[in-house]
Amino acid sequence: METTSDKNKILAAILAFFFGVFGAHRFYVGKIGTGVIQLFTIGGLGIWCFIDFIIILFGEFTDSEGNKIRQ
C-alpha cells in the first residue's frame, strides 16, 4: 500500500516555481541535504529545479520519507 505525504502539493509547486533555484521546495518536504546542494548550485543551474517542478505537477515527487506528495 502506497502512503501519501502530509505536505501540500500546491505549496511545493509554488516554492519550486518561485524559489526552486534556492531549493526551497526540497527544504519544505524535508530533503535538507539535496536542498543545500540546490542552494549552492543555483538549482542545478535551473535545470534540476525545473525537473523537480514538473515531477511535482505530475504527483510523483516524494518527501524525505519516500511518501508521494499528492494533496
mmCIF file of the N, C-alpha and C atoms, coordinates in Angstrom:
data_MODEL
# 
_entry.id   MODEL 
# 
loop_
_atom_site.group_PDB 
_atom_site.id 
_atom_site.type_symbol 
_atom_site.label_atom_id 
_atom_site.label_alt_id 
_atom_site.label_comp_id 
_atom_site.label_asym_id 
_atom_site.label_entity_id 
_atom_site.label_seq_id 
_atom_site.pdbx_PDB_ins_code 
_atom_site.Cartn_x 
_atom_site.Cartn_y 
_atom_site.Cartn_z 
_atom_site.occupancy 
_atom_site.B_iso_or_equiv 
_atom_site.pdbx_formal_charge 
_atom_site.auth_seq_id 
_atom_site.auth_comp_id 
_atom_site.auth_asym_id 
_atom_site.auth_atom_id 
_atom_site.pdbx_PDB_model_num 
ATOM 1   N N  . MET A 1 1  ? 0.838  -1.187 0.000   1.00 0.00 ? 1  MET A N  1 
ATOM 2   C CA . MET A 1 1  ? 0.000  0.000  0.000   1.00 0.00 ? 1  MET A CA 1 
ATOM 3   C C  . MET A 1 1  ? 0.875  1.240  0.000   1.00 0.00 ? 1  MET A C  1 
ATOM 4   N N  . GLU A 1 2  ? 0.557  2.165  -0.873  1.00 0.00 ? 2  GLU A N  1 
ATOM 5   C CA . GLU A 1 2  ? 1.327  3.386  -1.006  1.00 0.00 ? 2  GLU A CA 1 
ATOM 6   C C  . GLU A 1 2  ? 0.769  4.458  -0.072  1.00 0.00 ? 2  GLU A C  1 
ATOM 7   N N  . THR A 1 3  ? 1.654  5.102  0.664   1.00 0.00 ? 3  THR A N  1 
ATOM 8   C CA . THR A 1 3  ? 1.222  6.172  1.556   1.00 0.00 ? 3  THR A CA 1 
ATOM 9   C C  . THR A 1 3  ? 1.515  7.520  0.921   1.00 0.00 ? 3  THR A C  1 
ATOM 10  N N  . THR A 1 4  ? 0.746  8.505  1.327   1.00 0.00 ? 4  THR A N  1 
ATOM 11  C CA . THR A 1 4  ? 0.963  9.859  0.813   1.00 0.00 ? 4  THR A CA 1 
ATOM 12  C C  . THR A 1 4  ? 1.477  10.749 1.927   1.00 0.00 ? 4  THR A C  1 
ATOM 13  N N  . SER A 1 5  ? 2.152  11.788 1.527   1.00 0.00 ? 5  SER A N  1 
ATOM 14  C CA . SER A 1 5  ? 2.750  12.731 2.457   1.00 0.00 ? 5  SER A CA 1 
ATOM 15  C C  . SER A 1 5  ? 1.697  13.697 2.990   1.00 0.00 ? 5  SER A C  1 
ATOM 16  N N  . ASP A 1 6  ? 1.981  14.287 4.129   1.00 0.00 ? 6  ASP A N  1 
ATOM 17  C CA . ASP A 1 6  ? 1.095  15.321 4.667   1.00 0.00 ? 6  ASP A CA 1 
ATOM 18  C C  . ASP A 1 6  ? 1.441  16.700 4.100   1.00 0.00 ? 6  ASP A C  1 
ATOM 19  N N  . LYS A 1 7  ? 2.461  16.765 3.254   1.00 0.00 ? 7  LYS A N  1 
ATOM 20  C CA . LYS A 1 7  ? 2.860  18.032 2.630   1.00 0.00 ? 7  LYS A CA 1 
ATOM 21  C C  . LYS A 1 7  ? 1.907  18.381 1.497   1.00 0.00 ? 7  LYS A C  1 
ATOM 22  N N  . ASN A 1 8  ? 1.755  19.669 1.227   1.00 0.00 ? 8  ASN A N  1 
ATOM 23  C CA . ASN A 1 8  ? 0.826  20.168 0.227   1.00 0.00 ? 8  ASN A CA 1 
ATOM 24  C C  . ASN A 1 8  ? 1.503  20.280 -1.138  1.00 0.00 ? 8  ASN A C  1 
ATOM 25  N N  . LYS A 1 9  ? 0.918  19.633 -2.147  1.00 0.00 ? 9  LYS A N  1 
ATOM 26  C CA . LYS A 1 9  ? 1.470  19.620 -3.498  1.00 0.00 ? 9  LYS A CA 1 
ATOM 27  C C  . LYS A 1 9  ? 1.490  21.027 -4.113  1.00 0.00 ? 9  LYS A C  1 
ATOM 28  N N  . ILE A 1 10 ? 0.429  21.785 -3.902  1.00 0.00 ? 10 ILE A N  1 
ATOM 29  C CA . ILE A 1 10 ? 0.344  23.136 -4.475  1.00 0.00 ? 10 ILE A CA 1 
ATOM 30  C C  . ILE A 1 10 ? 1.430  24.033 -3.885  1.00 0.00 ? 10 ILE A C  1 
ATOM 31  N N  . LEU A 1 11 ? 1.617  23.961 -2.583  1.00 0.00 ? 11 LEU A N  1 
ATOM 32  C CA . LEU A 1 11 ? 2.658  24.766 -1.947  1.00 0.00 ? 11 LEU A CA 1 
ATOM 33  C C  . LEU A 1 11 ? 4.043  24.352 -2.437  1.00 0.00 ? 11 LEU A C  1 
ATOM 34  N N  . ALA A 1 12 ? 4.281  23.059 -2.573  1.00 0.00 ? 12 ALA A N  1 
ATOM 35  C CA . ALA A 1 12 ? 5.567  22.580 -3.077  1.00 0.00 ? 12 ALA A CA 1 
ATOM 36  C C  . ALA A 1 12 ? 5.805  23.073 -4.502  1.00 0.00 ? 12 ALA A C  1 
ATOM 37  N N  . ALA A 1 13 ? 4.766  23.068 -5.342  1.00 0.00 ? 13 ALA A N  1 
ATOM 38  C CA . ALA A 1 13 ? 4.892  23.549 -6.717  1.00 0.00 ? 13 ALA A CA 1 
ATOM 39  C C  . ALA A 1 13 ? 5.186  25.047 -6.760  1.00 0.00 ? 13 ALA A C  1 
ATOM 40  N N  . ILE A 1 14 ? 4.514  25.806 -5.907  1.00 0.00 ? 14 ILE A N  1 
ATOM 41  C CA . ILE A 1 14 ? 4.752  27.261 -5.852  1.00 0.00 ? 14 ILE A CA 1 
ATOM 42  C C  . ILE A 1 14 ? 6.179  27.541 -5.396  1.00 0.00 ? 14 ILE A C  1 
ATOM 43  N N  . LEU A 1 15 ? 6.632  26.831 -4.370  1.00 0.00 ? 15 LEU A N  1 
ATOM 44  C CA . LEU A 1 15 ? 8.005  27.013 -3.892  1.00 0.00 ? 15 LEU A CA 1 
ATOM 45  C C  . LEU A 1 15 ? 9.011  26.641 -4.974  1.00 0.00 ? 15 LEU A C  1 
ATOM 46  N N  . ALA A 1 16 ? 8.756  25.553 -5.707  1.00 0.00 ? 16 ALA A N  1 
ATOM 47  C CA . ALA A 1 16 ? 9.666  25.129 -6.775  1.00 0.00 ? 16 ALA A CA 1 
ATOM 48  C C  . ALA A 1 16 ? 9.689  26.148 -7.908  1.00 0.00 ? 16 ALA A C  1 
ATOM 49  N N  . PHE A 1 17 ? 8.538  26.711 -8.238  1.00 0.00 ? 17 PHE A N  1 
ATOM 50  C CA . PHE A 1 17 ? 8.460  27.668 -9.342  1.00 0.00 ? 17 PHE A CA 1 
ATOM 51  C C  . PHE A 1 17 ? 9.179  28.978 -9.015  1.00 0.00 ? 17 PHE A C  1 
ATOM 52  N N  . PHE A 1 18 ? 8.900  29.521 -7.824  1.00 0.00 ? 18 PHE A N  1 
ATOM 53  C CA . PHE A 1 18 ? 9.449  30.830 -7.483  1.00 0.00 ? 18 PHE A CA 1 
ATOM 54  C C  . PHE A 1 18 ? 10.806 30.779 -6.788  1.00 0.00 ? 18 PHE A C  1 
ATOM 55  N N  . PHE A 1 19 ? 11.041 29.750 -5.978  1.00 0.00 ? 19 PHE A N  1 
ATOM 56  C CA . PHE A 1 19 ? 12.269 29.680 -5.192  1.00 0.00 ? 19 PHE A CA 1 
ATOM 57  C C  . PHE A 1 19 ? 13.041 28.378 -5.406  1.00 0.00 ? 19 PHE A C  1 
ATOM 58  N N  . GLY A 1 20 ? 12.776 27.706 -6.523  1.00 0.00 ? 20 GLY A N  1 
ATOM 59  C CA . GLY A 1 20 ? 13.413 26.422 -6.811  1.00 0.00 ? 20 GLY A CA 1 
ATOM 60  C C  . GLY A 1 20 ? 14.924 26.503 -6.906  1.00 0.00 ? 20 GLY A C  1 
ATOM 61  N N  . VAL A 1 21 ? 15.440 27.615 -7.397  1.00 0.00 ? 21 VAL A N  1 
ATOM 62  C CA . VAL A 1 21 ? 16.899 27.741 -7.509  1.00 0.00 ? 21 VAL A CA 1 
ATOM 63  C C  . VAL A 1 21 ? 17.574 27.787 -6.140  1.00 0.00 ? 21 VAL A C  1 
ATOM 64  N N  . PHE A 1 22 ? 16.796 28.047 -5.102  1.00 0.00 ? 22 PHE A N  1 
ATOM 65  C CA . PHE A 1 22 ? 17.314 28.035 -3.736  1.00 0.00 ? 22 PHE A CA 1 
ATOM 66  C C  . PHE A 1 22 ? 17.004 26.727 -3.012  1.00 0.00 ? 22 PHE A C  1 
ATOM 67  N N  . GLY A 1 23 ? 16.295 25.812 -3.687  1.00 0.00 ? 23 GLY A N  1 
ATOM 68  C CA . GLY A 1 23 ? 15.959 24.525 -3.099  1.00 0.00 ? 23 GLY A CA 1 
ATOM 69  C C  . GLY A 1 23 ? 14.848 24.594 -2.070  1.00 0.00 ? 23 GLY A C  1 
ATOM 70  N N  . ALA A 1 24 ? 14.049 25.648 -2.089  1.00 0.00 ? 24 ALA A N  1 
ATOM 71  C CA . ALA A 1 24 ? 13.016 25.849 -1.067  1.00 0.00 ? 24 ALA A CA 1 
ATOM 72  C C  . ALA A 1 24 ? 12.024 24.693 -1.001  1.00 0.00 ? 24 ALA A C  1 
ATOM 73  N N  . HIS A 1 25 ? 11.639 24.153 -2.139  1.00 0.00 ? 25 HIS A N  1 
ATOM 74  C CA . HIS A 1 25 ? 10.677 23.051 -2.154  1.00 0.00 ? 25 HIS A CA 1 
ATOM 75  C C  . HIS A 1 25 ? 11.260 21.795 -1.520  1.00 0.00 ? 25 HIS A C  1 
ATOM 76  N N  . ARG A 1 26 ? 12.557 21.592 -1.648  1.00 0.00 ? 26 ARG A N  1 
ATOM 77  C CA . ARG A 1 26 ? 13.206 20.429 -1.037  1.00 0.00 ? 26 ARG A CA 1 
ATOM 78  C C  . ARG A 1 26 ? 13.317 20.613 0.479   1.00 0.00 ? 26 ARG A C  1 
ATOM 79  N N  . PHE A 1 27 ? 13.596 21.824 0.933   1.00 0.00 ? 27 PHE A N  1 
ATOM 80  C CA . PHE A 1 27 ? 13.597 22.078 2.373   1.00 0.00 ? 27 PHE A CA 1 
ATOM 81  C C  . PHE A 1 27 ? 12.194 21.853 2.939   1.00 0.00 ? 27 PHE A C  1 
ATOM 82  N N  . TYR A 1 28 ? 11.164 22.281 2.194   1.00 0.00 ? 28 TYR A N  1 
ATOM 83  C CA . TYR A 1 28 ? 9.776  22.135 2.635   1.00 0.00 ? 28 TYR A CA 1 
ATOM 84  C C  . TYR A 1 28 ? 9.396  20.675 2.862   1.00 0.00 ? 28 TYR A C  1 
ATOM 85  N N  . VAL A 1 29 ? 9.828  19.780 1.990   1.00 0.00 ? 29 VAL A N  1 
ATOM 86  C CA . VAL A 1 29 ? 9.454  18.370 2.123   1.00 0.00 ? 29 VAL A CA 1 
ATOM 87  C C  . VAL A 1 29 ? 10.422 17.582 2.993   1.00 0.00 ? 29 VAL A C  1 
ATOM 88  N N  . GLY A 1 30 ? 11.443 18.238 3.530   1.00 0.00 ? 30 GLY A N  1 
ATOM 89  C CA . GLY A 1 30 ? 12.350 17.591 4.462   1.00 0.00 ? 30 GLY A CA 1 
ATOM 90  C C  . GLY A 1 30 ? 13.611 17.019 3.846   1.00 0.00 ? 30 GLY A C  1 
ATOM 91  N N  . LYS A 1 31 ? 13.851 17.293 2.581   1.00 0.00 ? 31 LYS A N  1 
ATOM 92  C CA . LYS A 1 31 ? 15.065 16.811 1.910   1.00 0.00 ? 31 LYS A CA 1 
ATOM 93  C C  . LYS A 1 31 ? 16.156 17.871 2.051   1.00 0.00 ? 31 LYS A C  1 
ATOM 94  N N  . ILE A 1 32 ? 16.681 17.973 3.265   1.00 0.00 ? 32 ILE A N  1 
ATOM 95  C CA . ILE A 1 32 ? 17.623 19.040 3.612   1.00 0.00 ? 32 ILE A CA 1 
ATOM 96  C C  . ILE A 1 32 ? 18.932 18.931 2.825   1.00 0.00 ? 32 ILE A C  1 
ATOM 97  N N  . GLY A 1 33 ? 19.463 17.726 2.716   1.00 0.00 ? 33 GLY A N  1 
ATOM 98  C CA . GLY A 1 33 ? 20.744 17.525 2.024   1.00 0.00 ? 33 GLY A CA 1 
ATOM 99  C C  . GLY A 1 33 ? 20.710 17.981 0.576   1.00 0.00 ? 33 GLY A C  1 
ATOM 100 N N  . THR A 1 34 ? 19.699 17.531 -0.171  1.00 0.00 ? 34 THR A N  1 
ATOM 101 C CA . THR A 1 34 ? 19.611 17.944 -1.568  1.00 0.00 ? 34 THR A CA 1 
ATOM 102 C C  . THR A 1 34 ? 19.155 19.395 -1.692  1.00 0.00 ? 34 THR A C  1 
ATOM 103 N N  . GLY A 1 35 ? 18.465 19.905 -0.678  1.00 0.00 ? 35 GLY A N  1 
ATOM 104 C CA . GLY A 1 35 ? 18.114 21.322 -0.662  1.00 0.00 ? 35 GLY A CA 1 
ATOM 105 C C  . GLY A 1 35 ? 19.352 22.193 -0.576  1.00 0.00 ? 35 GLY A C  1 
ATOM 106 N N  . VAL A 1 36 ? 20.298 21.791 0.259   1.00 0.00 ? 36 VAL A N  1 
ATOM 107 C CA . VAL A 1 36 ? 21.554 22.535 0.390   1.00 0.00 ? 36 VAL A CA 1 
ATOM 108 C C  . VAL A 1 36 ? 22.347 22.470 -0.916  1.00 0.00 ? 36 VAL A C  1 
ATOM 109 N N  . ILE A 1 37 ? 22.360 21.298 -1.552  1.00 0.00 ? 37 ILE A N  1 
ATOM 110 C CA . ILE A 1 37 ? 23.066 21.163 -2.830  1.00 0.00 ? 37 ILE A CA 1 
ATOM 111 C C  . ILE A 1 37 ? 22.440 22.079 -3.879  1.00 0.00 ? 37 ILE A C  1 
ATOM 112 N N  . GLN A 1 38 ? 21.105 22.117 -3.931  1.00 0.00 ? 38 GLN A N  1 
ATOM 113 C CA . GLN A 1 38 ? 20.442 23.014 -4.880  1.00 0.00 ? 38 GLN A CA 1 
ATOM 114 C C  . GLN A 1 38 ? 20.733 24.468 -4.553  1.00 0.00 ? 38 GLN A C  1 
ATOM 115 N N  . LEU A 1 39 ? 20.812 24.786 -3.284  1.00 0.00 ? 39 LEU A N  1 
ATOM 116 C CA . LEU A 1 39 ? 21.113 26.153 -2.869  1.00 0.00 ? 39 LEU A CA 1 
ATOM 117 C C  . LEU A 1 39 ? 22.474 26.595 -3.402  1.00 0.00 ? 39 LEU A C  1 
ATOM 118 N N  . PHE A 1 40 ? 23.466 25.734 -3.283  1.00 0.00 ? 40 PHE A N  1 
ATOM 119 C CA . PHE A 1 40 ? 24.822 26.091 -3.706  1.00 0.00 ? 40 PHE A CA 1 
ATOM 120 C C  . PHE A 1 40 ? 25.076 25.943 -5.198  1.00 0.00 ? 40 PHE A C  1 
ATOM 121 N N  . THR A 1 41 ? 24.212 25.209 -5.908  1.00 0.00 ? 41 THR A N  1 
ATOM 122 C CA . THR A 1 41 ? 24.393 25.051 -7.356  1.00 0.00 ? 41 THR A CA 1 
ATOM 123 C C  . THR A 1 41 ? 23.360 25.846 -8.155  1.00 0.00 ? 41 THR A C  1 
ATOM 124 N N  . ILE A 1 42 ? 22.651 26.727 -7.459  1.00 0.00 ? 42 ILE A N  1 
ATOM 125 C CA . ILE A 1 42 ? 21.597 27.546 -8.061  1.00 0.00 ? 42 ILE A CA 1 
ATOM 126 C C  . ILE A 1 42 ? 20.573 26.647 -8.760  1.00 0.00 ? 42 ILE A C  1 
ATOM 127 N N  . GLY A 1 43 ? 20.096 25.675 -8.005  1.00 0.00 ? 43 GLY A N  1 
ATOM 128 C CA . GLY A 1 43 ? 19.080 24.757 -8.518  1.00 0.00 ? 43 GLY A CA 1 
ATOM 129 C C  . GLY A 1 43 ? 19.588 23.877 -9.641  1.00 0.00 ? 43 GLY A C  1 
ATOM 130 N N  . GLY A 1 44 ? 20.870 23.528 -9.586  1.00 0.00 ? 44 GLY A N  1 
ATOM 131 C CA . GLY A 1 44 ? 21.450 22.741 -10.686 1.00 0.00 ? 44 GLY A CA 1 
ATOM 132 C C  . GLY A 1 44 ? 21.436 23.541 -11.969 1.00 0.00 ? 44 GLY A C  1 
ATOM 133 N N  . LEU A 1 45 ? 21.806 24.819 -11.835 1.00 0.00 ? 45 LEU A N  1 
ATOM 134 C CA . LEU A 1 45 ? 21.778 25.791 -12.938 1.00 0.00 ? 45 LEU A CA 1 
ATOM 135 C C  . LEU A 1 45 ? 20.381 25.935 -13.546 1.00 0.00 ? 45 LEU A C  1 
ATOM 136 N N  . GLY A 1 46 ? 19.378 25.749 -12.695 1.00 0.00 ? 46 GLY A N  1 
ATOM 137 C CA . GLY A 1 46 ? 17.995 25.923 -13.117 1.00 0.00 ? 46 GLY A CA 1 
ATOM 138 C C  . GLY A 1 46 ? 17.365 24.671 -13.701 1.00 0.00 ? 46 GLY A C  1 
ATOM 139 N N  . ILE A 1 47 ? 18.193 23.729 -14.135 1.00 0.00 ? 47 ILE A N  1 
ATOM 140 C CA . ILE A 1 47 ? 17.673 22.522 -14.774 1.00 0.00 ? 47 ILE A CA 1 
ATOM 141 C C  . ILE A 1 47 ? 17.046 21.592 -13.741 1.00 0.00 ? 47 ILE A C  1 
ATOM 142 N N  . TRP A 1 48 ? 17.759 21.355 -12.654 1.00 0.00 ? 48 TRP A N  1 
ATOM 143 C CA . TRP A 1 48 ? 17.289 20.440 -11.613 1.00 0.00 ? 48 TRP A CA 1 
ATOM 144 C C  . TRP A 1 48 ? 15.976 20.929 -11.013 1.00 0.00 ? 48 TRP A C  1 
ATOM 145 N N  . CYS A 1 49 ? 15.897 22.219 -10.709 1.00 0.00 ? 49 CYS A N  1 
ATOM 146 C CA . CYS A 1 49 ? 14.663 22.730 -10.103 1.00 0.00 ? 49 CYS A CA 1 
ATOM 147 C C  . CYS A 1 49 ? 13.501 22.698 -11.092 1.00 0.00 ? 49 CYS A C  1 
ATOM 148 N N  . PHE A 1 50 ? 13.763 22.881 -12.386 1.00 0.00 ? 50 PHE A N  1 
ATOM 149 C CA . PHE A 1 50 ? 12.710 22.789 -13.394 1.00 0.00 ? 50 PHE A CA 1 
ATOM 150 C C  . PHE A 1 50 ? 12.174 21.356 -13.480 1.00 0.00 ? 50 PHE A C  1 
ATOM 151 N N  . ILE A 1 51 ? 13.069 20.388 -13.456 1.00 0.00 ? 51 ILE A N  1 
ATOM 152 C CA . ILE A 1 51 ? 12.659 18.979 -13.477 1.00 0.00 ? 51 ILE A CA 1 
ATOM 153 C C  . ILE A 1 51 ? 11.850 18.651 -12.224 1.00 0.00 ? 51 ILE A C  1 
ATOM 154 N N  . ASP A 1 52 ? 12.297 19.138 -11.071 1.00 0.00 ? 52 ASP A N  1 
ATOM 155 C CA . ASP A 1 52 ? 11.533 18.935 -9.835  1.00 0.00 ? 52 ASP A CA 1 
ATOM 156 C C  . ASP A 1 52 ? 10.131 19.516 -9.954  1.00 0.00 ? 52 ASP A C  1 
ATOM 157 N N  . PHE A 1 53 ? 10.011 20.703 -10.548 1.00 0.00 ? 53 PHE A N  1 
ATOM 158 C CA . PHE A 1 53 ? 8.712  21.351 -10.719 1.00 0.00 ? 53 PHE A CA 1 
ATOM 159 C C  . PHE A 1 53 ? 7.774  20.468 -11.547 1.00 0.00 ? 53 PHE A C  1 
ATOM 160 N N  . ILE A 1 54 ? 8.284  19.913 -12.633 1.00 0.00 ? 54 ILE A N  1 
ATOM 161 C CA . ILE A 1 54 ? 7.481  19.035 -13.488 1.00 0.00 ? 54 ILE A CA 1 
ATOM 162 C C  . ILE A 1 54 ? 7.064  17.776 -12.723 1.00 0.00 ? 54 ILE A C  1 
ATOM 163 N N  . ILE A 1 55 ? 7.996  17.195 -11.972 1.00 0.00 ? 55 ILE A N  1 
ATOM 164 C CA . ILE A 1 55 ? 7.709  15.992 -11.199 1.00 0.00 ? 55 ILE A CA 1 
ATOM 165 C C  . ILE A 1 55 ? 6.639  16.275 -10.145 1.00 0.00 ? 55 ILE A C  1 
ATOM 166 N N  . ILE A 1 56 ? 6.697  17.443 -9.520  1.00 0.00 ? 56 ILE A N  1 
ATOM 167 C CA . ILE A 1 56 ? 5.690  17.831 -8.532  1.00 0.00 ? 56 ILE A CA 1 
ATOM 168 C C  . ILE A 1 56 ? 4.318  17.932 -9.203  1.00 0.00 ? 56 ILE A C  1 
ATOM 169 N N  . LEU A 1 57 ? 4.262  18.568 -10.373 1.00 0.00 ? 57 LEU A N  1 
ATOM 170 C CA . LEU A 1 57 ? 2.985  18.723 -11.069 1.00 0.00 ? 57 LEU A CA 1 
ATOM 171 C C  . LEU A 1 57 ? 2.345  17.385 -11.424 1.00 0.00 ? 57 LEU A C  1 
ATOM 172 N N  . PHE A 1 58 ? 3.163  16.389 -11.762 1.00 0.00 ? 58 PHE A N  1 
ATOM 173 C CA . PHE A 1 58 ? 2.647  15.072 -12.114 1.00 0.00 ? 58 PHE A CA 1 
ATOM 174 C C  . PHE A 1 58 ? 2.372  14.191 -10.899 1.00 0.00 ? 58 PHE A C  1 
ATOM 175 N N  . GLY A 1 59 ? 2.653  14.700 -9.692  1.00 0.00 ? 59 GLY A N  1 
ATOM 176 C CA . GLY A 1 59 ? 2.337  13.971 -8.471  1.00 0.00 ? 59 GLY A CA 1 
ATOM 177 C C  . GLY A 1 59 ? 3.288  12.849 -8.130  1.00 0.00 ? 59 GLY A C  1 
ATOM 178 N N  . GLU A 1 60 ? 4.499  12.897 -8.649  1.00 0.00 ? 60 GLU A N  1 
ATOM 179 C CA . GLU A 1 60 ? 5.467  11.840 -8.391  1.00 0.00 ? 60 GLU A CA 1 
ATOM 180 C C  . GLU A 1 60 ? 6.576  12.263 -7.425  1.00 0.00 ? 60 GLU A C  1 
ATOM 181 N N  . PHE A 1 61 ? 6.560  13.499 -6.952  1.00 0.00 ? 61 PHE A N  1 
ATOM 182 C CA . PHE A 1 61 ? 7.589  13.994 -6.039  1.00 0.00 ? 61 PHE A CA 1 
ATOM 183 C C  . PHE A 1 61 ? 7.360  13.397 -4.654  1.00 0.00 ? 61 PHE A C  1 
ATOM 184 N N  . THR A 1 62 ? 8.426  13.034 -3.974  1.00 0.00 ? 62 THR A N  1 
ATOM 185 C CA . THR A 1 62 ? 8.304  12.406 -2.660  1.00 0.00 ? 62 THR A CA 1 
ATOM 186 C C  . THR A 1 62 ? 8.922  13.283 -1.577  1.00 0.00 ? 62 THR A C  1 
ATOM 187 N N  . ASP A 1 63 ? 8.471  13.058 -0.351  1.00 0.00 ? 63 ASP A N  1 
ATOM 188 C CA . ASP A 1 63 ? 9.056  13.753 0.792   1.00 0.00 ? 63 ASP A CA 1 
ATOM 189 C C  . ASP A 1 63 ? 10.271 12.984 1.287   1.00 0.00 ? 63 ASP A C  1 
ATOM 190 N N  . SER A 1 64 ? 10.804 13.385 2.419   1.00 0.00 ? 64 SER A N  1 
ATOM 191 C CA . SER A 1 64 ? 12.028 12.769 2.951   1.00 0.00 ? 64 SER A CA 1 
ATOM 192 C C  . SER A 1 64 ? 11.828 11.314 3.382   1.00 0.00 ? 64 SER A C  1 
ATOM 193 N N  . GLU A 1 65 ? 10.580 10.905 3.577   1.00 0.00 ? 65 GLU A N  1 
ATOM 194 C CA . GLU A 1 65 ? 10.283 9.532  3.976   1.00 0.00 ? 65 GLU A CA 1 
ATOM 195 C C  . GLU A 1 65 ? 9.876  8.658  2.799   1.00 0.00 ? 65 GLU A C  1 
ATOM 196 N N  . GLY A 1 66 ? 9.902  9.207  1.588   1.00 0.00 ? 66 GLY A N  1 
ATOM 197 C CA . GLY A 1 66 ? 9.553  8.449  0.403   1.00 0.00 ? 66 GLY A CA 1 
ATOM 198 C C  . GLY A 1 66 ? 8.078  8.421  0.066   1.00 0.00 ? 66 GLY A C  1 
ATOM 199 N N  . ASN A 1 67 ? 7.291  9.204  0.782   1.00 0.00 ? 67 ASN A N  1 
ATOM 200 C CA . ASN A 1 67 ? 5.842  9.273  0.534   1.00 0.00 ? 67 ASN A CA 1 
ATOM 201 C C  . ASN A 1 67 ? 5.558  10.307 -0.546  1.00 0.00 ? 67 ASN A C  1 
ATOM 202 N N  . LYS A 1 68 ? 4.674  9.965  -1.485  1.00 0.00 ? 68 LYS A N  1 
ATOM 203 C CA . LYS A 1 68 ? 4.353  10.882 -2.566  1.00 0.00 ? 68 LYS A CA 1 
ATOM 204 C C  . LYS A 1 68 ? 3.501  12.038 -2.075  1.00 0.00 ? 68 LYS A C  1 
ATOM 205 N N  . ILE A 1 69 ? 3.790  13.210 -2.608  1.00 0.00 ? 69 ILE A N  1 
ATOM 206 C CA . ILE A 1 69 ? 3.046  14.424 -2.266  1.00 0.00 ? 69 ILE A CA 1 
ATOM 207 C C  . ILE A 1 69 ? 1.897  14.535 -3.253  1.00 0.00 ? 69 ILE A C  1 
ATOM 208 N N  . ARG A 1 70 ? 0.689  14.329 -2.786  1.00 0.00 ? 70 ARG A N  1 
ATOM 209 C CA . ARG A 1 70 ? -0.464 14.306 -3.692  1.00 0.00 ? 70 ARG A CA 1 
ATOM 210 C C  . ARG A 1 70 ? -1.579 15.250 -3.285  1.00 0.00 ? 70 ARG A C  1 
ATOM 211 N N  . GLN A 1 71 ? -1.515 15.863 -2.130  1.00 0.00 ? 71 GLN A N  1 
ATOM 212 C CA . GLN A 1 71 ? -2.613 16.742 -1.661  1.00 0.00 ? 71 GLN A CA 1 
ATOM 213 C C  . GLN A 1 71 ? -2.731 17.951 -2.550  1.00 0.00 ? 71 GLN A C  1 
# 
